[in-house]
Every structure is written in structure tokens, then in C-alpha cells.
Amino acid sequence: MSLKEIFCQDKAIDILQKALVADKAAHAYIFTGPEGVGKLKTAKQRAKLLLCKNPTNENNFADSCDSCESCQLFDAGSHPDFNPIYKELIQFTKDGKTKTTPVDMPIDVIREFLIAKVPTKPTLSKKRIFVVTEAEKLNASSQNSLLKILEEPPEYCTIILLCTRLEKLLPTTKSRCQTIRFGPIDENIIIEKLKQTGLAPEKTEYFARLAQGSLGQAEQWAKLELAEANLYETKKQLIDSLAQYQYADALELAQWISNQIKSTAAVWIKLDENTSTTDIKRRTAKIIIQIIISALHDAMTCSVTPQKPIFNSDQLQKIKILANRLDPELAAEKISVCYKSMRWIEANVNEKLIFEQLLLNLAVSDTIKL
């Protein structure tokens, strides 16, 4: 893969290219934008270019040669001067063998795999690249420990922070980096990519729309579906349940959701051994909330602008039933509650308790029209 193959991020790529041509490339970057829109791919290809021994330059577009020793090692995942930093490295820290991956980025990972390694000069290329994923989960202590390096790194060092929530980074961190913004991917492109996986048309359309511009998320859901995680069937059953949902159903439905999260996560864990089990369960729970939000959003759409397309077009009658029970204002209020629940999931609260509270809230008798 090369920088030319990254799509829908022309503005970000153009900024990086112009800086390189003008020899004004920053020593530290923040790539910010929604999850799954190409930040990591761009960071990797940028790193590959900076490490390349024979970079090409065609029409002022610099790219890696794809054939030198550096490029071959990079593609094999064994380049000595490329350093990906992620939470799961906690197990490889000095005192981390028995530790589980936490919610936040462990400061020990930053100290041992970034700060301690920055002074070491590159061994193969002229540069040494560090790419920190989930930078929004760097706590204040971790960010403060990085400030000196971000301000005065060695000439050979480039640091890229990948971040989905820019507001989580301290002003002192942001002021020492150049921020590059990444936008959502066009839905039609996502649909075309999912078609190539062999996913059924109705599933392709649903996952592409649910992803809201995140190709990475849509592709992950497609992999789960093809691995028989039955995520699409879970979605159908959940919306059927919401359409006829009563207050007394809350605890039973919460238990059913908890069981679905466990079964889907079990498939996901087999597909992605490099991500912690806790993170996978957390991401699976967030998918369920996204499905609930999609149903509530569809109910609003049916009431206010029925001519507009909806997420769950394959369950239109169920959505209409839900729309008759919730007026647009109340549906919007419940969507807000769902997003609060999403934040509780990020805080690592027990997902069964989260869904019990969410479902009880959705069923409050004075807010749902029965």
C-alpha cells in the first residue's frame, strides 16, 4: 500500500505532502478524526515514506519506493525504526507481565516504549518514527511526561498521535504538535468496499449507513458477520424487541443483550488477538448502543421527514411502531441518554448494569406513549 491508495482524505494528505516538499515537516503530529477513517493507515504510510531509502517523487507527490530494504521490512512488520505504541504493550513492560490492559494508556508504556527509546538513534533509516494509537486515552500524567520530547525531540525523531477526541488532549500537548484533521468516508465508497467482502446487499447497506463514515468500523462489522457472529440478526431481534418493549421487559432484555455481547465478543477475540479482551467487549457493547440509537433516529425521521432514508429500512414497520410510541422530542432525549451510556462503557462500568439502566430509562411510563 502507498499514500496514493488512501482515499477521501485528500486535504490531510495534501498538507503532509506540501510540508515534505517544502522541507517543513513537523516533528510531532496529531491526526484527529472519527474512528476508522484512515488515520492509522496514513500514519503508517507516512512513516514508511520517511523511512524509505529511495523515495519517489512524481508530480510533487512523494511516496515510498516499495522495493528497498526499508520498505520490505516495514511491510513485513519488522522495521527496527518504526515504533507503534498501543495499550496492549503493558504486558511487555518491566512490571507488566501480570497486568491486564486498562482503559487509559498506561504511563509505563509511554515511558518504556517511547520516552526511553527516543534517545536511541535509528539503526537502518535516517528517521525513527513513533505512532501512538488512542492518544485520547493518555491521562494528564502521561501527556505531561511527553511534553519535553514533543517540544524538543531529536532531529531524527517523528511522533504521531492518533486521536478520536481532540478535546481530551491537554492544551500543552496540542500546542507542541501540528494537528491534521481527517473527515468521514463517503457512504458509497464504504458500500463498494463492503460489497467486495461478499456481504449480502441488505447487510452491506445497513453496516455502511450505521458506520457513519467510518470505513474501519464497517469493515470490522463485515468481518464479524462473515465469521458468523450474527451481528445483523442481533440487530433485527433487538429492534423487534424495542418496537414492543414494555417496562417489565427491561431486566430480561438487558440479560439478553449481555449474552449477545459475550457471544459476539467471543468471535471478535478470535479475529483480533492483538486487542485486549476488555477492549473488544467494550467495543461490542458500544455497537449495541449504536443500533439502539439508529432505531431511535429512524423513529424521529419517520415522524419529521418520512421521505428521508433510514438506517433500518428492512424493518420499516417496526420503526413506525416505535415512532408512534415516541414523539421526536422524546426520541431525541433518549438518544442523548444512549450517548451517556456510551461514556459509561468507556469508563469500564459493568455493561449489564449499563443496559439495565438504559432500558429502564427508555421505558419510563411518563415519557413513552403506550
Protein Blocks (a to p, Z undefined) as FASTA:
>chain_A
ZZklpghilmmmmmmmmmmmnopacfbdcdeddehilpmmmmmmmmmmmmpmbdcdeehi
acdehlamklmmmmnopafkbccddfklmmmmmklmmpccdfbdcfklmmmmmmmmmmpc
cfkbmbdcdddehkllpcfklmmmmmmmmmmgcfkbccddddfblklpcfklmmmpccdd
dddddfklmmmmmmmnopafklmmmmmmmnnopaklmmmmmmmmmnonommmmmmmmmmm
mmmgcfklmmmmmmmmmmmmmmmmmmmmmmmmmbcfklmmmmmmmmmmmmmmmmmmmmmm
mmmmmmbccfklmlmmmmmmmmmmpcfklmmmmmmmmmmmmmmmmnopafklmmmmmmmm
mmomklccZZ
